[in-house]
Amino acid sequence: MAFAAAPYENILFPVPYAENEEHPLIITNQRIVQRNATGAVELPTKEVTFVGRQVVRPRLPPGIMLLALAIPLLVLGAYEIYTVWGMTAASPLTLVGIHDDAPAEATPDAVAQAPEGEDPIDWPHTVLVTRIIGILCLAGALGCALGARRLIKKKRYYIVCRGSQRLMKIEAKDEIQQTQIMVTVSAVKGKAPPAPAKA
């Protein structure tokens, strides 16, 4: 539905204004018109008493949850790697069944490194698995931290216009558009439309 301007009504936002396009927000020297799927809401500029900006982070809660998950994963991964630091590990190929012929006797390094109660022959395989678990935990912590950063950085920009009878909340696509709308509304708020010329 095309926007019909009243007499002496000048469109101030968006600039340039294209008549053949749908604009979710139109600001004139007489009113603010916000359109959505359900219809249009109008607020006369003479009724606007307050204009303010609002920035919200809609994905902050899941971002904090991911960050809270990253911390124990980081601690666990660092601990797993630290516990087998400097120890001799089995070849990674043993995990896929290649060279799976375990030695009949434990090597001197394995005997010296294996804790009491652990089989020295299987100990290099245990060291390998522990390192892999530690690396996976660190990778998971890094992924959670990067995801949390992306979620926490996500912002939505709004302009709040308060009138005598209603409140209008306008969403802007970015900070630049938010400032542009703020300046435009501030310039016309509280001003009555110009009187028609007498014949």
C-alpha positions as CSV (number, residue, x, y, z in Angstrom):
1,M,0.0,0.0,0.0
2,A,1.5,3.3,-1.1
3,F,2.1,6.1,1.4
4,A,-0.2,9.0,0.9
5,A,1.3,12.3,2.1
6,A,-1.0,15.0,3.5
7,P,-0.8,18.6,2.3
8,Y,2.4,20.3,3.5
9,E,3.8,17.0,4.5
10,N,7.5,16.4,3.7
11,I,9.1,13.0,3.9
12,L,12.3,13.2,5.9
13,F,13.2,9.5,6.2
14,P,14.1,7.4,4.2
15,V,16.1,9.6,1.9
16,P,15.9,9.1,-1.0
17,Y,12.3,8.0,-0.8
18,A,11.1,5.6,-3.6
19,E,7.4,5.5,-4.1
20,N,7.4,2.1,-5.7
21,E,9.1,0.4,-2.7
22,E,7.8,-0.7,0.7
23,H,9.3,1.2,3.6
24,P,8.9,-0.2,7.1
25,L,9.5,3.3,8.6
26,I,8.5,6.7,7.2
27,I,9.2,9.9,9.1
28,T,7.7,13.2,7.9
29,N,7.4,16.6,9.4
30,Q,3.9,15.7,10.6
31,R,4.0,12.0,11.7
32,I,6.0,8.8,12.2
33,V,4.6,5.8,10.3
34,Q,5.8,2.3,11.2
35,R,4.5,-0.5,9.0
36,N,4.6,-4.3,9.5
37,A,2.7,-7.4,8.4
38,T,-0.3,-6.6,10.7
39,G,-0.7,-3.0,9.5
40,A,0.6,0.5,10.2
41,V,1.0,2.5,13.4
42,E,1.2,6.3,13.3
43,L,2.5,8.8,15.9
44,P,2.0,12.5,15.2
45,T,5.2,14.4,15.7
46,K,3.5,17.1,17.8
47,E,2.8,14.3,20.4
48,V,6.3,13.1,20.7
49,T,7.8,14.1,24.1
50,F,10.8,11.8,24.3
51,V,13.2,10.1,21.9
52,G,15.8,7.7,23.1
53,R,18.1,5.0,21.9
54,Q,18.2,1.4,23.1
55,V,20.8,-1.3,22.4
56,V,20.0,-4.9,23.4
57,R,21.9,-8.1,23.1
58,P,19.2,-10.7,22.4
59,R,21.6,-13.6,22.4
60,L,23.4,-12.8,25.6
61,P,22.0,-15.7,27.8
62,P,23.0,-18.5,25.4
63,G,26.4,-16.7,24.9
64,I,27.0,-16.7,28.7
65,M,26.0,-20.4,28.9
66,L,28.5,-21.3,26.1
67,L,31.2,-19.3,28.0
68,A,30.4,-21.1,31.2
69,L,30.7,-24.4,29.3
70,A,34.1,-23.4,27.8
71,I,35.8,-22.8,31.2
72,P,35.4,-26.4,32.6
73,L,36.3,-27.8,29.2
74,L,39.5,-25.7,29.2
75,V,40.4,-26.8,32.7
76,L,39.7,-30.5,32.0
77,G,41.7,-30.4,28.7
78,A,44.7,-28.7,30.3
79,Y,44.6,-31.2,33.2
80,E,44.4,-34.2,30.9
81,I,47.4,-33.1,28.8
82,Y,49.4,-32.1,31.9
83,T,49.0,-35.5,33.6
84,V,50.7,-37.2,30.6
85,W,53.1,-34.4,29.7
86,G,56.5,-35.8,28.5
87,M,55.4,-39.5,28.7
88,T,55.8,-41.8,25.8
89,A,52.6,-42.5,23.9
90,A,51.6,-45.3,21.5
91,S,51.3,-44.6,17.8
92,P,48.0,-43.0,16.8
93,L,47.7,-45.8,14.2
94,T,47.0,-48.2,17.0
95,L,43.6,-46.6,17.4
96,V,42.5,-47.8,13.9
97,G,43.9,-51.2,14.3
98,I,47.1,-50.7,12.3
99,H,50.2,-52.1,14.0
100,D,48.0,-53.4,16.7
101,D,50.6,-56.1,17.7
102,A,51.3,-55.1,21.3
103,P,54.8,-55.9,22.5
104,A,55.2,-58.9,24.7
105,E,57.3,-56.9,27.2
106,A,57.0,-53.3,28.3
107,T,59.7,-50.9,27.3
108,P,61.8,-49.4,30.1
109,D,60.2,-46.0,29.5
110,A,56.7,-47.5,30.0
111,V,57.8,-49.3,33.1
112,A,59.2,-46.1,34.6
113,Q,56.3,-43.9,33.6
114,A,53.3,-46.2,34.4
115,P,51.7,-45.4,37.7
116,E,51.4,-48.2,40.3
117,G,48.6,-50.6,39.5
118,E,48.7,-49.8,35.7
119,D,49.9,-52.4,33.2
120,P,53.1,-51.0,31.7
121,I,52.3,-52.7,28.3
122,D,49.0,-50.9,27.9
123,W,50.3,-47.6,29.5
124,P,51.5,-46.0,26.2
125,H,48.0,-46.6,24.7
126,T,46.4,-44.9,27.9
127,V,48.8,-41.9,27.4
128,L,47.6,-41.6,23.8
129,V,43.9,-41.7,24.7
130,T,44.4,-39.2,27.5
131,R,46.2,-36.8,25.2
132,I,43.4,-37.1,22.6
133,I,40.7,-36.4,25.2
134,G,42.7,-33.4,26.4
135,I,43.0,-32.0,22.8
136,L,39.3,-32.6,22.2
137,C,38.4,-30.8,25.4
138,L,40.6,-27.8,24.4
139,A,39.1,-27.8,20.9
140,G,35.6,-27.8,22.4
141,A,36.5,-25.0,24.8
142,L,37.8,-22.9,21.9
143,G,34.7,-23.6,19.9
144,C,32.4,-22.7,22.8
145,A,34.4,-19.5,23.4
146,L,34.2,-18.4,19.8
147,G,30.5,-19.2,19.7
148,A,29.9,-17.3,22.9
149,R,31.8,-14.3,21.5
150,R,29.7,-14.3,18.4
151,L,26.4,-14.5,20.3
152,I,27.4,-11.9,22.9
153,K,28.5,-9.4,20.2
154,K,25.1,-9.6,18.4
155,K,23.2,-6.4,18.9
156,R,19.9,-4.9,18.0
157,Y,19.3,-1.2,17.8
158,Y,16.1,0.5,18.7
159,I,14.7,4.0,18.9
160,V,12.0,4.6,21.5
161,C,9.5,7.4,20.9
162,R,7.1,8.3,23.7
163,G,3.9,10.2,22.9
164,S,1.1,11.5,25.1
165,Q,-0.9,8.3,24.6
166,R,1.4,5.7,23.2
167,L,5.0,4.3,22.9
168,M,6.6,3.5,19.6
169,K,9.6,1.2,19.4
170,I,11.5,1.4,16.1
171,E,14.1,-1.1,15.1
172,A,17.2,0.1,13.1
173,K,19.4,-2.2,11.1
174,D,22.7,-0.8,12.5
175,E,24.1,2.0,14.7
176,I,24.4,4.4,11.8
177,Q,20.7,4.1,10.9
178,Q,19.8,4.4,14.6
179,T,21.6,7.7,14.8
180,Q,20.0,8.9,11.6
181,I,16.5,8.1,12.8
182,M,17.2,9.7,16.2
183,V,18.4,12.9,14.7
184,T,15.4,13.0,12.3
185,V,12.8,12.4,15.0
186,S,14.5,14.8,17.4
187,A,14.3,17.6,14.8
188,V,10.5,17.2,14.4
189,K,9.4,16.1,17.9
190,G,6.8,18.3,19.6
191,K,6.3,20.4,16.5
192,A,2.8,20.8,15.0
193,P,2.3,20.5,11.3
194,P,2.3,23.8,9.4
195,A,-1.0,25.6,9.0
196,P,-2.5,25.5,5.6
197,A,-2.2,28.6,3.5
198,K,-5.3,30.8,3.4
199,A,-6.9,31.4,0.1
